[in-house]
Amino acid sequence: LGLSRQREYSADETGARMVGQPYGLISALQKLGAYNQRIPTTALSPSTSALCIVKPLFGSGTLSSLFSTHPPLEARIQALREMTVTPQR
């Protein structure tokens, strides 16, 4: 699962570098996180929640983070904010 989380960070970094700055991706992740808060958890099962970009059924505790395939949204946004982005050619 750690490898999966590292791939998410790599995907975020690659996307930010392709567009030349991380702010669009940060904004998109923030919007997904806000929308995620409005989804009733009764509408999702653990099998369908795996298809979501932002995990709706995982809490923020240590135990839940052990089984999450994605890094916490806040950590992804922080990593993007810390990037010095140079556009790829």
Secondary structure, 3 states (H helix, E strand, C coil): CHHHHHHHHHHHHHHHHHHCCCHHHHHHHHHHHHHHCCCCHHHCCHHHHCCCCCCCCCCCCHHHHHHCCCCCHHHHHHHHHCCCCCCCC
